[in-house]
Amino acid sequence: CRSCLVKYLEENNTCPTCRIVIHQSHPLQYIGHDRTMQDIVYKLVPGLQEAEMKKQREFYHKLGMEVPGDIKGETCSAKQHLDSHRNGETKPDENSNKATSEEKQEEDNDYHRSDEQVSICLECNSSKLRGLKRKWIRCSAQATVLHLKKFIAKKLNLSSFNELDILCNEEILGKDHTLKFVVVTRWRFK
């Protein structure tokens, strides 16, 4: 879990599993949240998400702080209602109404459109590959270089995204870098 990784990386700069160096001086900046994996875990372990949200609320209340993203405790009940609705359960819930669940459904189907956006110009430097029809794309700043590689490989009908390298200012970018990180560290003054 993230807390275990953070504790480990405060003293080490290598992966706890394979011992490969993550980053020489700032390994904590290179761990990311895998939302897809987290969603899978929440689906497989009944009650885990609600238990974690409860622990999070207790933690913030203990510190006397406002819970981030929490609107007077309504987030959890709306999420529970939405999850039961998605799973085909039709138990009536007197605390939730149709409008609330529709708003939550819209929010869940946002697909990171409300995130900070990054505009990217993709230019091909290889004579082996043809260029993209549209070289400008706009996507979430939370997207990673790996997402971009997979997108380009799909558009160019490549058998593997590993055939691609993505560069910024003639420097190959790491696959786990978010586009926000690339903008801040490689493109800020350009």
N, C-alpha and C positions, 0 to 999 in steps of 0.2 A: 504494500500500500504506500501511498505518497508519504505518510508520516515516517514510516520506516526508512524509505529512501532518503528523505531529508536528513534524518538523524545520521544515517550512514555517510551521506555526502558532505556533512559538516566536517568530517575528519578524513575522508578519502576522496580521490578524484577518479576512481575506477568503477566499473559496473560491478555490483555485488555478485552477479552470477558468473560472468565470463572474464572479469578482471581487465577488460579493455579500458584504456583511459578515455573518459567522457570528455573532459576539458581540463587542461593543465591547471588553470587558476579559478574558474567559475563553473564547476560542474552543475550546480543547482539551476543555472539558467538554461540548461539543456534537457531538463526533464519536462515532458509535456503531458497534458491530460488526454487520455485516449477515451473520448466520449462514446465511441462505438462499443468498445470493450466494457465500459461502465454500464451502458444500457443492457448489454448481454448479461452481465453479472446480476443486475437488478431484476431482469426477467427470470433468471434461473434460481435466484435465492428469494423465496417469498418473504416479504416483510422487511428486507434489508434496507431498502430505500427509506421507508418510513422510520425505521430505527435510527438510521444515520441522520435524517433530518431532525429527529427528536433530540439526539445527542448534540447536534450542532446548535439547536435553539437553547438547550440547557447550558452549553458552553458560553454562548454569548450573553445569556441572562445572568450567569454567574459573574461574568466580568462587567455587567451593567451596560452592555453595548447593544445597539440595535442589530437585529439579525439581517445580514445583507439579502436583498431580494424577497424578504418576507413582508407580507402585507397583513399585519394583525392575525397571523396564523392561518390565513385563508389559502395560502399556497399549497399546503399539504392536503387539505380536504379537496381542493379542486383537482389536484394531481391524482388522488385516490379515485375520485369520481371518474376522471378521464380514463385511468387505467382499467377500471372495472367496465367502463363503456366499451373500450377497445377489445377487451377479452370476451365480449358477448354477454356479460352479466347484465341483467336488467333489474337489479334491486333498486327500488325507489329510494332516493336520498332527500330527506326533507330540508337539509341545509343548503343544497345546491340547486341552482335553477338552470334552465336551458341556455340563457344568455351567457352565464359564467362559463359553462362547458364549451360553448361555441368560441368564446374569446380565447380560452385556453388552447383549444384545438388550433385556432389561427396562429397563436403564439408558438405552438409546437411545430407547425408547418412553415415556420419562418425561413428555415434553411439558411440561417446566418445572414439574411438580408439586412437585418437591423444592426449587424456588427459594423465596425469601422471598415471601410472599403479601400482597396488598393487597385489602382489601374496599372496594368503591366503591358509593355510592348515586347512581344516575343519575336526575335529575329533569329533565323537559322544561319549558323556559321559553317555548316558542313555542305560539301558538294554532294554527299551521299544521300542527303535527305531533301525532300522538297519542302518548301515553306508552307506555312498555314495560310488558308484563304483569308482569314481575319487574324491579323497579328496583334490586335488590342483586345485584352480581356479585363474584366473588372470582377473582383472576387473579395471574399472576406479576408481581412488582415490576419485572421486566425488560421487560414489555410497554410499548409506547409509546402516546402519545395517538393516533397514526395507527392503530394496531391497534384501539383503542377506537372510533374514528370508523368504521372499516370494519365492526366488529362491530355497532354501532348501526344503520348504514345497511342492513346485511343484515337485521337484525331488523325494521326498519320498512319494508322493501321499497322503499328509496329508489334512484333510478337512479344516484346518485353520492354518495360520502361527502364530497365537497367542499361539499355543501349544509349540512353540519353544522359548528358550532363547539362546542368543549368548554371550559367555563369552570370555574374553581375560585376561590371568593371573588370573583366578578364579574370575573375576569381571564381573557382568552382564552389558552389554553395552546398552546404551539408543538407542531407535529405530531411532532417528533423527541424531545420530552421523554419520558423513561421515567417510569413511575408512581412509582418510588422517588424520582426527582428531584422530582416534584411534591409528594410527601409531605414530603420534607426541606425544600424551599424554600417551599412555599405552605401547608402544613398542620401543620407541626411543633408549634405551640403551641396548636392548636385542640382 
